Amino acid sequence: MTGYELKLLREKLGLTQSQLADGIHVTRQAISKWEKNDVEISEELYRSIVEVLGEENISQQPVERERETTIAKLNTMCNAIKKVNDADEKRTKIIKRIIVAVPIIILVFIFVRFAITFIQDWVPPEERNVFYYYYETVDESENTEDILGNEVLSAWEN
């Protein structure tokens, strides 16, 4: 019999720790220690407890049902905790990915910006803005040639 089982049976019979202690000639503190499983119940005292509480009352079935219920509740709580931990792990993975991705994106942006600057510096100044002139709309009254002398069609002409 475990301390928990002793406590359940004592409470079921409506006895206090002091009443049970008086019946088996021990202190109330000894009963308390047994119920907390701080100290094992000796065989001699176990026999005394059986005599005081009655052998017919010491049945494993109610205690087993209570134990199974407790185990089922603990399993349910463990499953709930596992779900919370799984959700936390997913959030942690997402945060880690973001922490890694943001600096990479910033570095790519900086690299692209420097690459564009390098290409602009590499292209001779007279050719840098050529592409913009091809897409500008040219007024019919103005010159239809770009700075290199190539003919540029107006956006209205196809």
C-alpha positions as CSV (number, residue, x, y, z in Angstrom):
1,M,0.0,0.0,0.0
2,T,1.4,3.4,-0.9
3,G,1.0,6.5,1.1
4,Y,-1.5,7.9,-1.4
5,E,-3.6,4.8,-1.0
6,L,-3.4,5.0,2.8
7,K,-4.6,8.6,2.6
8,L,-7.5,7.8,0.3
9,L,-8.6,4.9,2.5
10,R,-8.3,6.9,5.7
11,E,-10.4,9.8,4.2
12,K,-12.9,7.3,2.8
13,L,-13.5,5.9,6.3
14,G,-13.7,9.4,7.7
15,L,-10.7,9.1,10.0
16,T,-8.2,11.9,10.8
17,Q,-4.4,11.2,10.9
18,S,-4.6,11.5,14.7
19,Q,-7.4,8.9,15.0
20,L,-5.5,6.4,12.8
21,A,-2.2,7.1,14.7
22,D,-3.9,6.4,18.0
23,G,-5.3,3.1,16.6
24,I,-1.9,1.8,15.6
25,H,0.1,3.5,18.4
26,V,2.2,5.8,16.4
27,T,2.4,9.6,16.1
28,R,0.3,11.7,13.7
29,Q,3.5,12.9,12.1
30,A,4.4,9.2,11.2
31,I,1.0,8.9,9.4
32,S,1.8,12.2,7.6
33,K,5.2,10.9,6.5
34,W,3.7,7.7,5.2
35,E,1.0,9.5,3.3
36,K,3.7,11.7,1.7
37,N,5.8,8.6,0.9
38,D,8.6,10.1,2.9
39,V,9.0,6.9,4.9
40,E,8.1,3.3,4.0
41,I,5.5,1.5,6.1
42,S,7.1,-1.5,7.9
43,E,5.4,-4.9,7.6
44,E,4.5,-4.9,11.3
45,L,2.8,-1.5,11.1
46,Y,1.1,-2.5,7.8
47,R,-0.5,-5.4,9.6
48,S,-1.7,-3.0,12.4
49,I,-3.1,-0.6,9.8
50,V,-5.0,-3.6,8.2
51,E,-6.4,-4.5,11.6
52,V,-7.5,-0.9,12.4
53,L,-8.9,-0.1,8.9
54,G,-10.4,-3.5,8.3
55,E,-9.1,-6.0,5.7
56,E,-12.3,-5.7,3.7
57,N,-11.7,-2.0,3.2
58,I,-8.2,-2.6,1.8
59,S,-9.1,-3.5,-1.7
60,Q,-6.9,-2.6,-4.6
61,Q,-9.8,-2.1,-7.1
62,P,-10.9,1.5,-6.1
63,V,-7.3,2.5,-5.8
64,E,-6.5,1.0,-9.2
65,R,-9.4,2.8,-10.8
66,E,-8.2,6.1,-9.1
67,R,-4.7,5.3,-10.3
68,E,-5.8,4.7,-13.9
69,T,-7.9,7.9,-13.8
70,T,-4.9,9.8,-12.5
71,I,-2.6,8.2,-15.2
72,A,-5.2,9.1,-17.9
73,K,-5.3,12.7,-16.7
74,L,-1.5,12.9,-16.6
75,N,-1.3,11.5,-20.1
76,T,-3.8,14.1,-21.3
77,M,-1.7,16.9,-19.6
78,C,1.5,15.5,-21.2
79,N,-0.1,15.5,-24.6
80,A,-1.2,19.1,-24.1
81,I,2.2,20.1,-23.0
82,K,3.8,18.3,-26.0
83,K,1.5,20.2,-28.4
84,V,2.5,23.5,-26.8
85,N,6.2,22.5,-27.0
86,D,5.7,21.5,-30.7
87,A,4.1,24.9,-31.4
88,D,7.0,26.6,-29.6
89,E,9.5,24.7,-31.6
90,K,7.8,25.7,-34.9
91,R,7.8,29.3,-33.8
92,T,11.4,29.1,-32.9
93,K,12.3,27.6,-36.3
94,I,10.4,30.4,-38.1
95,I,12.2,33.0,-36.0
96,K,15.6,31.4,-36.7
97,R,14.8,31.4,-40.4
98,I,13.8,35.1,-40.3
99,I,16.9,35.9,-38.3
100,V,19.0,34.2,-41.0
101,A,17.0,35.5,-44.0
102,V,16.9,39.2,-43.1
103,P,20.7,39.7,-43.1
104,I,21.0,37.7,-46.3
105,I,18.4,39.9,-48.0
106,I,20.2,43.0,-46.8
107,L,23.5,41.7,-48.1
108,V,22.0,40.8,-51.5
109,F,20.5,44.3,-51.7
110,I,23.8,45.9,-50.9
111,F,25.6,43.6,-53.4
112,V,23.1,44.5,-56.1
113,R,23.4,48.2,-55.3
114,F,27.2,48.1,-55.5
115,A,27.0,46.0,-58.7
116,I,24.8,48.6,-60.3
117,T,27.1,51.4,-59.2
118,F,30.1,49.4,-60.5
119,I,28.4,48.8,-63.9
120,Q,27.4,52.5,-64.1
121,D,31.0,53.5,-63.4
122,W,32.3,50.9,-65.9
123,V,30.1,52.1,-68.8
124,P,31.5,55.2,-70.4
125,P,29.6,58.4,-69.5
126,E,28.3,59.0,-73.0
127,E,26.5,55.6,-73.1
128,R,25.1,55.6,-69.6
129,N,21.7,57.1,-70.3
130,V,21.2,55.7,-73.8
131,F,18.5,53.3,-72.6
132,Y,16.4,56.0,-71.1
133,Y,16.3,58.0,-74.3
134,Y,14.8,55.1,-76.2
135,Y,11.8,55.0,-73.9
136,E,11.2,58.7,-73.5
137,T,8.3,60.2,-75.5
138,V,9.6,62.7,-77.9
139,D,7.6,65.7,-79.0
140,E,7.0,65.8,-82.7
141,S,8.4,69.3,-82.9
142,E,11.7,68.3,-81.2
143,N,14.7,66.5,-82.6
144,T,14.0,62.7,-82.8
145,E,17.6,61.7,-82.4
146,D,19.3,60.7,-79.1
147,I,22.7,62.0,-78.1
148,L,24.5,59.4,-80.3
149,G,22.6,60.4,-83.3
150,N,20.3,57.3,-83.4
151,E,16.7,58.0,-84.4
152,V,14.2,57.7,-81.6
153,L,10.6,57.0,-82.4
154,S,7.9,58.8,-80.5
155,A,5.7,56.7,-78.3
156,W,2.8,57.7,-80.5
157,E,4.4,56.4,-83.6
158,N,4.5,52.6,-84.2
